[in-house]
């Protein structure tokens, strides 16, 4: 259960990071609200997962999932350029996250 919550918390990290960008410095209401809710849920999930998952592994997985999804979404939505190098590096992050799970 801790790993499921950790993965969902990583997904929520990507949600709050994207909402933070769209809030334009907290000047737009709804993206700011999405940011606050997703941030609180993401942190609560991380805290829950860290009761069973070691902090180094848990934090690396949480950040890795959030970073890969945020960058991936930015490429899909046109906010960042897509390149083979970016895709390979993001695949590397995902591979490392999977490796940490396998080693746990």
Secondary structure, 3 states (H helix, E strand, C coil): CHHHHHHHHHHHHHHHHHHHHHCCCCCCHHHHHHHHHHHHHHHHHHHHHCCCCCHHHHHHHHHHHHHHHHHHHHHHCCCCCCCHHHHHHHHHHHHHHHHHHHHC
